[in-house]
Structures are given as structure tokens and as C-alpha cells.
């Protein structure tokens, strides 16, 4: 399993107010999309999310998104190490992902760019 990087997940009340700050902080432009009623802006290592509280409540439980080379291989390694895959692997607009519960109780999303 190869980890390529991590993205910090930040839930914000007002995406339009938050984006300029994070664009200046990260030195780049936001890539925007919507998923499941949640508006998202990806800026550098930050993933800003804004939307209905019922959706954000679930998203807040995921500590970070970890980019990996291959989600299928990641699922196998995580399982061997005692983690539990609780969702996925699933296809997403940018590749595939899964959600895993680590033995310590932490929850992470793992994503690859393979479509």
C-alpha cells in the first residue's frame, strides 16, 4: 500500500467566505464540486465542505482523506492490520474511495485517482 498524501477535511458554515482565506493560505485556486447536497472546495491540502448539518455530522466523523495508489490494495492491507472497511470501495467522480475504521476508533477516507 502506497500513501501519496493527505487532505484535511474542514466543515465550514459559509463556503464563500472561507474559500478566499484558504486560497491565499494554500496559494492556489479552489476546485469546486457538489456531492450529496454538500458544496465542496478543494484547495491545496484542504477540503472545505458546507451543507446541511445532517450531512456534515457524518462528514465530521472522518478525520482526513488519505490519497493512495490503489484502494483495492489498501482495503486488503487495512483488513490485515485489523481495521474494518465500513464503506466501499466505491467509484467517485475522481476515482475510487473507501471509509475505514481503524482499531483505535479513528475513521479515515482512502481515495485513489483510478476511474
Order of alpha helices (4+ residues) and beta strands (2+ residues): beta-alpha-beta-beta-beta-alpha-beta-alpha-beta-beta-beta
